[in-house]
Amino acid sequence: MFLTGHTGFKGGWLTLWLHARGARVYGYALDPATDPNLCDAARIPSLLAADVRADLADLAALKAAMRAAQPSVVFHLAAQPLVRDSYRDPVGTFATNVMGTAHVLEAARDVASVRAIVVVTTDKVYEVRDGNAAFVEGDPLGGHDPYSASKAAAEIVAASYRLSFSRPGPDAATVATARAGNVIGGGDWATDRLLPDCLRAFANGQPVSLRYPHAVRPWQHVLEPVSGYLRLAERLGGAEGRRFARAWNFGPDAEDSATVGDVARLTAGIWGDGAVVTTDGSGAHPHETETLRLDSSRARRELPWLPQWSLQDALVRTVEWHRAWLRRADMTAVSLGQIADYEAAAGR
């Protein structure tokens, strides 16, 4: 397995799960973007066959790492993942998310062992529209902010490589994209994300201040989409792989789409200790989409994939992980334990 972004939040959890399955994982990423981070907390480098720290912009380094790994599956998760950071550095965001994706696909094109490529994007790739209907994979792509636009462009890059460079025959590499909702879980310390902001504030005995309390998002535990990525990779590498070489939504059940304010208050209740939620009414914040909902019926029907943990379950697991980290528990063991619990819930 070749995995870009293993030092990040989703990439770290995917590495842990692949390790639990006995996979040999080669990682390619920059150093973690935050301190603390999941990579260090769960000792991710110790689980890897190789830990290459390099930029997606370095195509020569990426090609060399891919050739050394000779993977059958490529998971591309490395990205600039934050909306607000994309306003601060739009050019860097486009360079990483668009050209970085092109570089990964180009590197994989030269390695004959590759059978499946999963490019991870976001639920924010869709063109903003009026109304609350859930987005389906065939809806128009768009993006108001640079982050969303860069991920929509990455979808187009992936589709172009799929259409232009697919090798003939049963051993041809297949390319799919995966669009997930807002993910939560232990080990996320990013700035300007709801759960990390809540947990930082509550651990310090401070209130958390919300920018967009009425914004609706499709919340889910990080293991939900990661399980989808794994299932998708299995299908891509199978005898009917070409049938799965397309875009896929991985979102929660409809009842787990909730407002930012609701999620913050639920988290405060689970945390206890008098945790307080307030609202920042200054209005001095960049634009973010008000409502996002995903229709994941294609994944449920064809992969098949189903979410296992409710929003309440996801929040409880996130708080449990963070409290374990605060008391200096073995976070590799804690993380692998949560993966085992998830697999038990899924009946695997």
C-alpha positions as CSV (number, residue, x, y, z in Angstrom):
1,M,0.0,0.0,0.0
2,F,1.2,3.5,-0.8
3,L,-0.5,6.2,1.3
4,T,0.0,10.0,1.0
5,G,-0.8,12.0,4.0
6,H,-0.1,9.5,6.7
7,T,1.0,12.3,9.1
8,G,-2.5,13.8,8.9
9,F,-5.7,13.0,10.7
10,K,-7.5,10.7,8.2
11,G,-4.3,9.4,6.9
12,G,-3.2,8.4,10.4
13,W,-6.4,6.5,11.1
14,L,-6.2,4.8,7.7
15,T,-2.6,3.7,8.5
16,L,-3.6,2.3,11.8
17,W,-6.4,0.3,10.2
18,L,-4.2,-1.0,7.4
19,H,-1.6,-2.0,10.0
20,A,-4.3,-3.8,12.0
21,R,-5.1,-5.8,8.8
22,G,-1.5,-6.8,8.3
23,A,-0.8,-4.5,5.3
24,R,2.7,-3.3,4.4
25,V,2.2,0.5,4.2
26,Y,4.6,3.0,2.6
27,G,3.9,6.6,3.7
28,Y,4.6,9.9,1.9
29,A,3.8,13.2,3.6
30,L,5.1,16.4,5.0
31,D,5.7,16.6,8.8
32,P,2.6,16.9,10.9
33,A,0.9,20.3,10.6
34,T,0.2,20.6,14.3
35,D,1.8,19.8,17.7
36,P,0.4,17.6,19.2
37,N,-0.8,15.4,16.4
38,L,-2.1,11.8,15.8
39,C,1.1,10.8,14.0
40,D,3.2,11.2,17.1
41,A,0.5,10.4,19.6
42,A,-0.2,7.0,18.0
43,R,3.4,6.4,16.9
44,I,2.3,6.0,13.2
45,P,5.9,5.9,11.8
46,S,6.6,2.7,13.8
47,L,3.8,1.0,11.8
48,L,5.2,1.9,8.3
49,A,7.4,0.0,5.9
50,A,8.8,3.4,4.9
51,D,8.2,6.9,6.2
52,V,9.1,9.4,3.4
53,R,8.8,13.1,4.4
54,A,8.6,15.1,1.2
55,D,6.3,17.5,-0.7
56,L,3.8,16.5,-3.3
57,A,5.3,19.3,-5.5
58,D,8.5,17.2,-5.7
59,L,7.5,14.9,-8.6
60,A,10.9,13.2,-8.8
61,A,10.8,12.3,-5.1
62,L,7.2,11.1,-5.4
63,K,8.0,8.9,-8.3
64,A,11.1,7.4,-6.6
65,A,9.0,6.6,-3.5
66,M,6.3,5.0,-5.5
67,R,8.7,2.9,-7.5
68,A,10.4,1.7,-4.3
69,A,7.1,0.7,-2.8
70,Q,5.7,-1.1,-5.8
71,P,2.2,-0.9,-4.3
72,S,-1.0,-2.6,-5.6
73,V,-3.1,0.2,-4.0
74,V,-2.6,3.9,-3.7
75,F,-4.5,6.0,-1.2
76,H,-4.1,9.8,-1.8
77,L,-5.1,11.8,1.3
78,A,-2.3,14.4,1.5
79,A,-3.9,17.9,1.1
80,Q,-4.3,21.4,2.4
81,P,-7.5,20.6,4.2
82,L,-8.8,23.8,5.8
83,V,-11.2,26.4,4.3
84,R,-9.9,29.3,6.3
85,D,-6.2,28.5,5.4
86,S,-7.2,28.4,1.8
87,Y,-8.3,32.1,2.1
88,R,-4.9,32.9,3.6
89,D,-2.9,31.0,1.0
90,P,-5.1,30.3,-2.1
91,V,-2.1,29.6,-4.5
92,G,-0.5,27.2,-2.1
93,T,-3.9,25.4,-1.7
94,F,-4.4,25.0,-5.4
95,A,-0.8,23.9,-5.8
96,T,-1.1,21.2,-3.2
97,N,-4.6,20.0,-3.9
98,V,-4.7,20.2,-7.7
99,M,-1.1,19.7,-8.9
100,G,-0.4,17.4,-5.9
101,T,-3.2,15.1,-7.1
102,A,-1.9,15.2,-10.7
103,H,1.6,14.3,-9.4
104,V,0.3,11.3,-7.4
105,L,-1.6,10.0,-10.5
106,E,1.4,10.6,-12.7
107,A,3.7,8.8,-10.3
108,A,1.3,5.9,-10.2
109,R,1.0,5.8,-14.0
110,D,4.7,4.7,-14.2
111,V,4.3,1.8,-11.7
112,A,2.9,-1.4,-13.3
113,S,2.0,-3.0,-9.9
114,V,-0.7,-0.4,-9.1
115,R,-4.2,-1.8,-9.5
116,A,-6.3,0.7,-7.6
117,I,-6.1,4.4,-6.7
118,V,-8.4,6.1,-4.3
119,V,-8.3,9.9,-4.4
120,V,-9.9,11.4,-1.3
121,T,-11.5,14.8,-1.8
122,T,-14.4,16.3,0.2
123,D,-18.2,16.9,0.4
124,K,-17.4,20.5,-0.5
125,V,-16.7,19.8,-4.1
126,Y,-20.3,20.5,-5.2
127,E,-21.6,23.7,-6.6
128,V,-23.4,25.7,-4.0
129,R,-27.2,25.9,-4.6
130,D,-30.3,26.9,-2.8
131,G,-32.3,24.4,-0.8
132,N,-31.4,21.6,1.5
133,A,-31.4,18.6,-0.8
134,A,-28.6,16.2,-0.3
135,F,-25.9,16.2,-3.0
136,V,-25.5,13.1,-5.3
137,E,-22.4,12.2,-7.2
138,G,-23.7,13.5,-10.5
139,D,-24.4,17.0,-9.2
140,P,-22.3,19.8,-10.8
141,L,-18.9,20.5,-9.2
142,G,-18.0,24.0,-8.0
143,G,-16.5,25.8,-5.0
144,H,-16.9,29.3,-3.6
145,D,-13.8,29.2,-1.4
146,P,-10.3,28.2,-2.7
147,Y,-10.3,25.0,-0.7
148,S,-13.6,23.8,-2.2
149,A,-12.6,24.9,-5.7
150,S,-9.3,23.1,-5.4
151,K,-10.9,19.9,-4.4
152,A,-13.5,20.1,-7.2
153,A,-10.5,20.6,-9.6
154,A,-8.8,17.6,-8.1
155,E,-11.9,15.6,-9.0
156,I,-11.6,16.7,-12.6
157,V,-7.9,15.8,-12.7
158,A,-8.7,12.3,-11.4
159,A,-11.4,11.9,-14.0
160,S,-9.1,13.0,-16.7
161,Y,-6.4,10.5,-15.7
162,R,-9.0,7.8,-15.5
163,L,-10.3,8.5,-19.0
164,S,-7.0,9.3,-20.7
165,F,-4.5,6.8,-19.3
166,S,-6.3,3.6,-18.3
167,R,-4.4,0.7,-19.5
168,P,-6.3,-2.0,-21.4
169,G,-6.7,-5.5,-20.0
170,P,-7.7,-7.0,-16.6
171,D,-4.6,-5.7,-14.8
172,A,-5.3,-2.0,-15.6
173,A,-5.2,0.5,-12.7
174,T,-8.6,1.9,-11.7
175,V,-9.1,5.4,-10.3
176,A,-12.0,6.5,-8.0
177,T,-12.6,9.5,-5.9
178,A,-14.2,9.6,-2.4
179,R,-16.2,12.5,-1.0
180,A,-16.8,12.4,2.7
181,G,-18.7,14.6,5.1
182,N,-17.3,16.4,8.2
183,V,-15.2,13.9,10.1
184,I,-14.6,13.8,13.8
185,G,-12.5,11.6,16.0
186,G,-9.5,11.4,18.4
187,G,-6.2,12.8,17.3
188,D,-7.4,15.9,15.4
189,W,-5.8,19.1,16.6
190,A,-6.3,21.3,13.6
191,T,-7.3,24.9,14.0
192,D,-10.7,26.2,12.9
193,R,-12.4,22.8,13.3
194,L,-15.3,22.4,15.6
195,L,-14.3,19.3,17.7
196,P,-10.6,20.3,18.1
197,D,-11.7,23.8,19.1
198,C,-14.3,22.3,21.6
199,L,-11.8,19.9,23.2
200,R,-9.1,22.5,23.5
201,A,-11.4,24.9,25.2
202,F,-13.1,22.4,27.5
203,A,-9.7,20.8,28.6
204,N,-8.6,24.3,29.6
205,G,-11.8,25.1,31.4
206,Q,-12.7,27.8,28.8
207,P,-15.9,28.3,26.7
208,V,-15.8,27.5,23.0
209,S,-17.0,30.3,20.7
210,L,-18.9,29.3,17.5
211,R,-18.6,31.3,14.2
212,Y,-21.5,29.6,12.4
213,P,-23.8,27.9,14.9
214,H,-26.6,27.4,12.4
215,A,-24.5,25.8,9.7
216,V,-25.5,22.2,8.9
217,R,-22.9,19.5,8.2
218,P,-22.9,15.7,7.7
219,W,-21.0,14.7,10.8
220,Q,-19.4,11.3,11.1
221,H,-16.6,9.5,12.9
222,V,-13.4,9.3,10.9
223,L,-13.6,5.5,10.8
224,E,-16.8,5.7,8.8
225,P,-15.3,7.2,5.6
226,V,-12.0,5.3,6.2
227,S,-14.0,2.1,6.1
228,G,-15.5,3.3,2.9
229,Y,-12.1,4.0,1.4
230,L,-11.0,0.4,2.3
231,R,-14.1,-1.1,0.8
232,L,-13.8,1.0,-2.4
233,A,-10.1,-0.1,-2.8
234,E,-11.1,-3.7,-2.5
235,R,-13.7,-3.3,-5.2
236,L,-11.4,-1.4,-7.5
237,G,-8.8,-4.1,-7.2
238,G,-11.3,-6.8,-8.0
239,A,-12.4,-8.5,-11.2
240,E,-15.0,-5.8,-11.8
241,G,-12.8,-2.9,-10.8
242,R,-13.7,-0.7,-13.7
243,R,-17.3,-0.6,-12.6
244,F,-16.3,1.1,-9.4
245,A,-13.9,3.7,-11.0
246,R,-16.0,6.7,-10.4
247,A,-17.0,9.2,-7.7
248,W,-18.5,8.0,-4.4
249,N,-20.1,9.9,-1.5
250,F,-19.5,8.6,2.1
251,G,-21.9,10.4,4.4
252,P,-23.8,9.7,7.6
253,D,-27.5,8.8,8.0
254,A,-29.8,11.7,7.5
255,E,-30.5,12.1,11.2
256,D,-26.8,12.7,11.8
257,S,-26.7,15.9,9.8
258,A,-26.8,18.5,12.5
259,T,-26.0,22.1,13.1
260,V,-22.6,23.3,14.5
261,G,-24.4,24.5,17.6
262,D,-26.1,21.2,18.3
263,V,-22.8,19.3,17.9
264,A,-21.0,21.7,20.2
265,R,-23.7,21.4,22.9
266,L,-23.8,17.6,22.6
267,T,-20.0,17.5,23.0
268,A,-20.1,19.8,26.0
269,G,-22.7,17.5,27.7
270,I,-20.5,14.5,27.1
271,W,-17.4,16.3,28.4
272,G,-19.1,17.5,31.5
273,D,-17.2,19.6,34.0
274,G,-19.3,22.7,33.3
275,A,-18.2,22.9,29.6
276,V,-19.7,26.1,28.0
277,V,-20.7,27.0,24.4
278,T,-21.0,30.6,23.2
279,T,-21.5,32.3,19.9
280,D,-19.2,34.9,18.2
281,G,-21.6,37.4,16.7
282,S,-19.0,39.7,15.2
283,G,-19.7,38.4,11.6
284,A,-16.0,39.0,10.8
285,H,-15.5,35.5,9.2
286,P,-14.9,34.4,5.6
287,H,-17.8,32.7,3.7
288,E,-18.6,29.1,4.4
289,T,-21.5,27.1,2.9
290,E,-24.5,27.1,5.2
291,T,-25.9,23.6,4.5
292,L,-24.2,20.5,3.2
293,R,-25.8,17.1,3.1
294,L,-24.6,14.0,1.2
295,D,-26.7,11.3,-0.5
296,S,-24.6,8.1,0.0
297,S,-27.2,5.7,-1.4
298,R,-24.8,4.6,-4.2
299,A,-22.2,3.5,-1.7
300,R,-24.8,1.8,0.4
301,R,-26.3,-0.1,-2.6
302,E,-23.2,-1.0,-4.7
303,L,-20.2,-1.4,-2.5
304,P,-22.1,-2.1,-0.1
305,W,-21.1,0.3,2.7
306,L,-23.1,1.4,5.8
307,P,-22.2,3.8,8.6
308,Q,-22.0,2.0,12.0
309,W,-21.8,4.7,14.7
310,S,-24.4,7.4,15.3
311,L,-23.5,11.0,15.9
312,Q,-23.8,10.4,19.6
313,D,-21.5,7.4,19.4
314,A,-19.0,9.3,17.3
315,L,-18.8,12.2,19.9
316,V,-18.5,9.8,22.8
317,R,-15.6,8.0,21.1
318,T,-13.9,11.3,20.3
319,V,-14.1,12.6,23.9
320,E,-13.0,9.2,25.2
321,W,-9.9,9.2,22.9
322,H,-9.0,12.8,23.9
323,R,-9.4,12.1,27.7
324,A,-7.2,9.0,27.3
325,W,-4.5,11.1,25.6
326,L,-4.7,13.7,28.4
327,R,-4.0,10.9,30.9
328,R,-1.0,9.7,28.8
329,A,-2.5,6.4,27.8
330,D,-0.9,4.2,25.0
331,M,-2.7,5.9,22.1
332,T,-1.7,3.2,19.6
333,A,-3.5,0.7,21.7
334,V,-6.5,3.0,22.3
335,S,-6.8,3.8,18.6
336,L,-6.5,0.1,17.6
337,G,-9.1,-0.7,20.2
338,Q,-11.6,1.8,18.7
339,I,-11.0,0.2,15.3
340,A,-11.7,-3.2,16.7
341,D,-14.9,-1.9,18.3
342,Y,-15.9,-0.4,15.0
343,E,-15.2,-3.7,13.1
344,A,-17.3,-5.6,15.8
345,A,-20.2,-3.2,15.2
346,A,-19.9,-3.8,11.5
347,G,-19.9,-7.5,12.0
348,R,-16.5,-8.0,10.4
